[in-house]
Amino acid sequence: MPRETQRDRRRRKAVLPGLAVLAALAAGCSAGAGADGTGTDPKPGETPVTQAAPGKYSVLPEPCSSVGSRRLKSMLPSMSSLTSEQREELYAGTADVSYDGDRRVGCRWKAEAEDATRLLSVGYERVVAYDPSTSDDDKAQEVYVRQLQAAHLTLPTPTTAATASATASAPTSVTAPTAKASGAPGAAGTPATSAGTASGKPPGTGQAAGTAPGTSAAPGKGSPSGTPSAPTSTGPGTGEDEGDDEFLGSRVLEDLGDEAFLEDRLNPAGPTSQARTVRIVFRSSNVIVTLEYAVQPILPGAVPDAKQTQQRALQLASQLADELTD
């Protein structure tokens, strides 16, 4: 057997430390792998983190094409003196600056007419929760609630909803027919009706409780300072209950997306006139849609009609919600 030379001994000493390092690295990788070889096993007593469900939407609509030309012309009448090219440019809209088109996009329009200047804007925000324990929908609801509170409105409580439902479904009592002496005015046998039904309206819709006959409750419109009125609740179809002005104020909406509210504000637009701005915010899963429609009258002393302004904004909001869910 050949005798080991001094050179061989030096080479062996240089190789041994390298082999030891490799063995240590291999042992560390084996210890860090889980039972299935894909990750670290949870420590005893720890609960594995469950990944929350992602939101329904991963992309956003194109905002400037989300409103049809017919609706735009109805909401934003323009000067008759405009050329066809100028009118086409007006209704094309101006896209908001966005640095992430998958997270936030918007578009706005402005039209000047003989009676008023009108502005419309539509914005979409897709909310993403980076916390694995929070779903995108829950995070979007947090964002929505902050906007609701900023509008000085509150979420409807289950107790309030149950009370309203019970009141609406409660039977109306009717007094049995009362016989009268023959010959008395108002033929005998005519049934007596409960209060409020003689006019053909259901009880509780003619006038607010506690008001004198012939008077109506104070309307819930926004004040000139822009402060929203006390909240009420209604559906998005027309924006109000016919003949009842209290439904024209800022309020939480029903049947629009997962949750929604309307904010109505009046602000000075000159020495005597006022501008009305209607803002509707609704959430559908992890997307929040914001719509603003403003009317600024030109004539002194003019105030935009609340019913018409809200109706137009609500119809557009309903359309956007339907298209988002399709």
Residue pairs with C-beta under 8 A, 6 or more apart in sequence:
32 40
33 39
33 40
34 40
34 41
35 41
42 48
49 132
49 133
50 132
50 133
51 132
52 129
52 131
52 132
52 133
52 134
52 135
52 136
52 138
53 135
53 136
53 137
54 135
54 136
54 286
55 126
55 127
55 128
55 135
55 136
55 137
55 140
55 285
55 286
55 287
56 137
56 284
56 285
56 286
56 287
57 126
57 284
57 285
57 286
57 287
57 324
58 102
58 126
59 102
59 126
60 101
60 102
60 103
60 104
60 105
60 124
60 126
60 287
61 105
61 124
61 323
61 324
62 105
63 93
63 95
63 96
63 105
63 106
63 107
63 122
63 123
63 124
64 92
64 93
64 94
64 95
64 107
66 107
66 122
66 320
66 323
67 93
67 107
67 109
67 120
67 122
67 316
69 91
71 315
71 316
71 319
72 91
72 109
72 120
73 91
74 312
75 118
75 120
75 293
75 312
75 316
76 90
76 91
76 109
76 110
76 111
76 118
76 120
77 111
77 113
77 118
78 87
78 90
78 111
78 112
78 113
79 112
79 113
79 114
80 114
82 90
90 109
90 110
90 111
91 109
93 107
93 108
93 109
94 107
94 108
94 109
95 105
95 106
95 107
96 105
96 106
96 107
96 108
96 123
98 104
98 105
98 106
102 126
103 125
103 126
103 128
104 123
104 124
104 125
104 126
105 123
105 124
106 121
106 122
106 123
106 124
107 121
107 122
107 123
108 119
108 120
108 121
108 122
109 119
109 120
109 121
110 117
110 118
110 119
110 120
111 117
111 118
114 298
115 297
115 298
115 299
115 302
116 295
116 296
116 297
116 298
116 302
116 304
117 295
117 296
117 298
118 293
118 294
118 295
118 296
119 292
119 293
119 294
119 296
120 291
120 292
120 293
120 294
121 290
121 291
121 292
122 289
122 290
122 291
122 316
122 320
123 289
123 290
123 291
124 287
124 288
124 289
125 143
125 287
125 288
125 289
125 290
126 286
126 287
127 136
127 139
127 140
127 143
127 286
127 287
127 288
128 136
128 139
128 286
129 135
129 136
129 138
129 139
131 139
136 285
136 286
137 285
137 286
139 286
140 283
140 285
140 286
140 287
140 288
141 258
141 259
141 283
143 288
144 259
144 281
144 283
144 288
145 155
147 281
147 288
147 290
148 154
148 155
148 252
148 261
148 281
151 228
151 250
151 261
151 263
151 279
151 281
152 227
152 228
152 250
153 228
153 231
153 250
153 251
153 252
153 261
153 263
154 231
154 252
155 252
155 259
156 233
156 252
164 233
172 194
172 197
172 202
172 203
173 194
174 191
174 192
174 193
174 194
175 191
175 192
175 193
175 194
176 191
177 189
177 190
177 191
177 192
178 192
179 188
179 189
180 186
180 187
180 188
180 189
180 190
181 188
182 188
194 203
195 203
196 202
196 203
196 204
196 205
196 206
197 203
199 206
205 241
205 244
207 213
207 215
207 216
207 217
208 216
208 217
208 246
211 217
216 245
217 245
217 246
218 246
219 245
219 246
219 248
219 249
220 229
220 230
220 232
220 245
220 246
220 247
220 248
220 249
220 250
220 251
221 229
221 245
221 248
221 249
221 264
221 266
221 306
222 228
222 229
222 249
222 250
222 263
222 264
222 265
222 266
222 276
223 229
223 266
224 266
224 267
224 268
224 274
225 266
225 267
226 265
226 266
226 267
226 277
227 265
228 249
228 250
228 263
228 264
228 265
229 249
229 250
229 264
230 249
230 250
231 249
231 250
231 251
231 252
231 261
232 246
232 247
232 249
232 251
232 252
233 251
233 252
233 253
233 254
234 240
234 241
234 247
234 251
234 253
234 254
235 253
235 254
235 255
235 256
236 253
236 254
236 255
236 256
236 260
236 314
236 317
236 318
237 255
237 314
237 318
238 311
238 314
239 247
239 248
239 262
239 307
239 310
239 311
239 313
239 314
240 247
240 248
240 307
240 310
240 311
241 247
248 264
248 306
248 307
248 310
249 264
250 261
250 262
250 263
250 264
250 265
251 261
251 262
252 259
252 260
252 261
253 260
253 261
253 262
253 280
253 282
253 314
254 260
256 280
256 282
256 317
256 318
256 321
257 282
257 283
257 284
257 289
257 321
257 324
258 282
258 283
258 284
258 285
259 282
259 283
260 280
260 281
260 282
260 283
260 317
261 280
261 281
261 282
262 278
262 279
262 280
262 310
262 313
262 314
263 278
263 279
263 280
263 281
264 276
264 277
264 278
264 306
264 309
264 310
265 276
265 277
265 279
266 274
266 275
266 276
266 303
267 274
267 275
267 277
268 274
268 275
269 275
269 296
269 297
270 300
271 300
272 300
272 301
273 297
273 298
273 299
273 300
273 301
273 302
273 303
274 297
274 302
274 303
274 304
275 294
275 295
275 296
275 297
275 304
276 294
276 295
276 303
276 304
276 306
276 309
277 292
277 293
277 294
278 292
278 293
278 294
278 309
278 310
278 313
279 290
279 291
279 292
279 293
280 290
280 291
280 292
280 313
280 314
280 317
281 288
281 289
281 290
281 291
282 288
282 289
282 317
282 321
283 289
284 321
284 324
284 325
287 324
289 317
289 320
289 321
289 324
291 313
291 316
291 317
291 320
293 309
293 312
293 313
293 316
295 304
295 309
297 303
297 304
